[in-house]
Amino acid sequence: MPNPVDIAEALLFASDVPLEAERIREVLDLENAAAARGLVEELMARYEAEPRGLSIVEVGGGFRMVTRPELAPWLVRLARARTRVRLSRPALETLAIIAYKQPVSRPELDAVRGVNSDAVLDNLLERRLVRIGGRKEAPGRPFLYETTREFLVAFGLRDLSDLPKVEGELVIPDLGAEVAATAAAEHASTPTEQDPGPGGPDVATRG
């Protein structure tokens, strides 16, 4: 049988999403997740001990094989040959509000941004960077938006505690009856909106 560490390396190379220790344990039929984590840590040490273009990182609740940060300039040159759709400033603004104050309703987002967020939310849902996590227990019961695992992967975060610390506090206004009216309109205009499920955003992040 091949070395289990080599098998773990092959699994990470072949996977297009971060692999949890439990998933590695299942595939290799190991005793527990701790044994799987031990294999990955041994692989990490192997990569750190030799000059390589790749490294193993823990991100989005699992492990992933990525290119080393110092090689980014050459990867950028490669990326220039391809057309990439990037997040707009309004999309980044909306995503930041959701990330730091989730779960957040659309009326609350509109109040903070001062503009309608329908189109931006549709874009973030399509990219699977956010999802609908439920409904707010308020008049009209508007949808609540939260970030996804794909958001963590896209921005290289292990979990939400890795978000950069910011000074001050973002305050969500108490909208009262305004939420009910906006939520009713939202429900009428988007009757089929739902959690997009697992997947990955069209964002260039590896490198």
Residue pairs with C-beta under 8 A, 6 or more apart in sequence:
4 28
4 30
4 39
5 39
5 42
5 43
5 46
7 27
7 28
8 24
8 28
8 36
8 39
8 40
8 43
9 43
9 65
11 19
11 24
11 27
12 19
12 40
12 43
12 56
12 63
12 64
12 65
13 65
15 64
16 200
17 60
17 62
17 64
17 153
17 198
17 200
18 58
18 59
18 60
18 61
18 62
18 63
18 64
18 149
18 153
19 62
19 63
19 64
20 33
20 61
20 62
20 63
21 33
21 34
21 36
21 37
21 40
21 62
21 63
22 33
22 36
23 62
24 30
24 33
24 36
24 39
24 40
24 63
25 31
25 32
25 33
25 35
25 36
28 36
28 39
30 36
30 39
40 56
40 63
43 56
44 55
44 56
47 54
47 55
47 56
48 55
52 68
53 67
53 68
53 71
54 65
54 66
54 67
54 68
55 65
55 66
55 67
55 68
56 63
56 64
56 65
56 66
57 63
57 64
57 66
57 156
58 64
58 158
59 66
59 152
59 153
59 156
59 157
59 158
60 149
60 150
60 152
60 153
60 157
60 158
61 149
61 152
61 158
61 159
64 153
66 206
66 207
67 75
67 206
67 207
69 207
71 207
72 207
75 206
75 207
76 207
79 204
79 207
84 202
84 204
85 202
86 203
86 204
87 95
87 127
87 203
88 120
88 123
90 113
90 115
90 120
91 120
91 123
91 124
93 113
94 109
94 113
94 117
94 120
94 121
94 124
95 124
95 129
95 130
95 147
95 151
97 104
97 109
97 112
97 113
97 170
98 104
98 109
98 124
98 130
98 145
98 146
98 147
99 147
99 151
99 160
99 163
100 163
100 166
100 170
101 108
101 170
101 172
102 133
102 144
102 145
102 146
102 147
103 133
103 134
103 136
103 144
103 145
103 146
104 144
104 145
104 146
104 172
105 136
105 138
105 142
105 143
105 144
105 145
105 179
105 183
106 117
106 118
106 121
106 142
106 143
106 145
106 182
106 183
106 186
107 142
107 175
107 178
107 179
107 182
107 183
107 186
108 172
108 173
108 175
108 179
109 117
109 121
109 145
110 116
110 117
110 182
111 172
111 173
111 175
111 178
112 170
112 172
112 173
118 189
121 130
121 145
124 130
125 131
125 132
125 193
125 196
126 196
127 150
127 201
127 202
127 203
128 148
128 150
128 196
128 197
128 198
128 199
128 200
128 201
129 147
129 148
129 150
129 151
129 154
129 201
129 203
130 145
130 146
130 147
130 148
130 151
131 145
131 146
131 147
131 148
131 195
131 196
131 197
132 143
132 144
132 145
132 193
132 194
132 195
133 144
133 145
133 146
133 195
134 143
134 144
135 141
135 142
135 143
135 144
136 142
136 143
136 144
136 179
136 183
138 179
138 180
138 183
139 177
139 179
139 180
139 183
140 179
140 180
140 181
140 182
140 183
140 184
140 187
141 183
142 179
142 182
142 183
142 186
142 187
143 183
143 186
143 193
147 160
149 198
150 198
150 199
150 200
150 201
151 157
151 201
152 158
152 159
152 160
153 200
153 205
154 200
154 201
154 203
154 205
155 205
156 205
157 163
175 182
